[in-house]
């Protein structure tokens, strides 16, 4: 009994710190959040301005009926009653070709403004983790107009809350 208790205490003392450090680590190739430098106030202001301007331009390009429908889909995603991927697909199906191109143009303009602000601040973008060429934007290729409208409308914590949980490689 005494050996079993010692074994449990030993396993707990070794396993608990490893579990805590695994939760704090970010994706592979990315610095942990505590070690990452925070952007300067000027850089943060430039990023926020570009984000707000892209959101305003994207929604200004939509017709009144489409803007209302998009807002209701975004509200459903924020409430958790609609998956963000399904919502992005519904938004893409709803928008006309001209509206889609205007949303993509507004997002590209914001990306260019953010890139210019970062390079002007002396902070080059980090290289890809494996040292290869940079991947296409987005995890699954370039984002669609519906996905961009979602990203522009939901704050980063709200967007993270709508992402599916990561699965282990052993999961079926």
N, C-alpha and C positions, 0 to 999 in steps of 0.2 A: 504494500500500500504506500509505503514511504517512497519507494522508487517511482511508482506511478505518479505521485504528486510532484516529485522533483522533475520528472519528464514533462509533465504538463506545464509547470512553471518555466522550464527551459524553452520549450516550444513557443510558449506565449511571449517570452521575453525576446526571442529571436524573430518571430513571425510578425508581431505587431508593428515594430518600426519599419519593417520591409513593406507591409501593407500601407502604412501611412505615407511613406515616401513614394510608393507607386501611384497613389491617388494624387499627389502633388505634381507629378511629372506631366508634361504636355505631350503632344504628339512626337514621334521620333524625329530627330533632327531639329527640334525647336527648343529654345531655352525655357526652363521653368519660369512661370510668371513672376516669382519673387526675384529672379536674377535678370529679367529683361529690363532694359532702361525704359523709363516712361518718357513719352514725348514732351517736348518743351511746351509751355503754354501757348506760344505763338504758333507752333506746328499743330497743336490740338485745335486751336481756333481756325486755322486754315483748313484742316480736315473737316471740321464741323460745318464750316461755311460751304465747302464744296458739296458735302452731303446734302445739306438743306437746299442748296441751289438745284442739285440734280433732282431731288424729290419734287420741288416746285415745278421745274421744267417738264418732268415726266407726267405729272398729273395735269399740267396745263395742256399737254398734247392730247389728252383723252377727251372724248365727248362727255357731256354731262351725265348721260345715262350709263355709259361705260365706267366713268369715274365712281358713280354711286355703287355700281355692281362690284367694282374692284374693292372699294372701301368695305363693303359688307363681307366679301371673302376674306379680307385681311382681318377684320374683326372676328370672324369665325376661327381663323388660325390663332389669333391672340388668345381667344377664349379656350382653345384646345379642342374644339368640336370638329375641326377639319385639319387634315394632314397638310403640311406645307407643300409637299410635292403635288398632291392632288389639286390644291388651290392654285399653284403655279400653272398647272395644265389647264385648269378651268379659265384662268385669266388669259392665257395664251389663245385659247379657243374663242374667247370673247372679243379680243382686240382685232382691229383691222390691220392690214399690212402697214399703212401709214403710221398708225399709232405705235405699232411694235417698233418700227424703225426710229421713230422719235424718242421712244423710251431708251432704246439701245444707244442712240446718239447722246442723250443726256447723261447716261451712265458712263459712256466713254469719255465725255468731256470732264466729268467729275474725276474719273480715274487719272486722266492726264493732269488735272489740276493738283490732285493729291500727290502724284509722282513728282511734279515740279516742286511742290512744297517740301517733299522729303529730300529731293536732291539739292534744293537750295539750303536746307538745314544741315547739309553735310552728312546726312545719314543715308548711305546707299542701301538699296534693298538687299536683304540677305540672300546669299547664293542658295540654290536648291540643295536639299540635304545630301543627295547622292553625288553632287558635283556635276551632274549632267545638265543638259539644256533645260531652261525653265519650262514647266508644263503649261498647257493651255490654261487660261484663267478658269477657275472653278474646278471642283473635284471631278466632275463628270463632263468636262469641256466648257465652252463658254456658256454663261447663264442665259436663259431665255428672258424675254421681256417680262413675263409673269413673275419669274423668280427675282428679277431685279426690282420690280415694284414691291415685292414682299421684303426684300433686303433693305430697300430705302425706307419702308414704312415702319418696320418693326425695329426697336432698338436692339443692339447686339445681345443683351441678356435675353430678350424676348425671342430672338431668332435662335439662340442656343437652346432655349427651352423647347422649341418645336422640333429639334433634330432628334432622330431616332438614337436610342442608346447603342453604344458599340457592342458588337457581339464578339465572343471569343472565337478563336479558330476551331475549337472543339464543338461548338454549337451546331446542331443540325440545320 
